[in-house]
């Protein structure tokens, strides 16, 4: 027993030291990032080159060993010639640029509070800083919606591209509902996968009320306001029919603004028939005019590669220590809410 107690004490000391070292390392890393400055970093990826490399590897895998040797030999000769030409042009002062237009690819996977809009702002600004005539933007969008002000701002960021005359295509591979569709409808063209979820042009609010529970336990809650409708429905107070009616009026007003915005972006859409809060699969959405074509983002990119260089843009925002600890928990909660939302509205396949 004495041996076990010594071992337990040693183990406890060891764990304490390891935890202390890990904490110090995290703090040092955080301080180093703060000292470096800047809220994030813009990452660029040549998606067309990645696809071409994959294509070459697949072709090589299908060849016999002798054919692979010949292909590699020819490829090296070609690369050497291109490098020589580039070097000669650089010496003569010529700047080599790809004469093709550019397709900028942005990803937006929206959460309930649309916090990703801060990165979207940076990505849109980066495109607008260098975009030339003929350049386009493809937004790969995935979102079940969320808070009105967050997705309203996200849609406004996309509107900046439209105002600048930059062609914007939104591709929906999984879901663009409610606030997600508010973003999508800004695009010049919406493309959706056959079984993606589209629409849900509606507004919902759900508020629990604990007033009866508090009364049974003889707990009073006081709330003081200035202004007749400063608070309509509350969590702990006793709600009135007048407050409920005002709350419903606010919801209807928000819904009306949502409908007007969608109709402004897509005038040909029969807004009254689709603004019922329902959502549809991609093929059904095409019939109703909510989207313009059925396809996936992958096919769109591959088709554009013939006449465009394709550059992926992602603004990675640096996270603080607390954000890193809470990110996993919040992501799990959002996935749970999305699953509940899907189960409550459409059958699972």
Helices and strands as residue ranges (DSSP letters): H 2-36, E 40-46, H 47-62, H 65-91, E 101-109, H 117-130, E 136-143, H 148-164, E 167-177, H 179-184, E 189-192, E 197-199, H 211-216, H 241-265, H 271-274, E 279-281, H 282-288, E 293-294, H 297-304, E 308-317, H 321-345
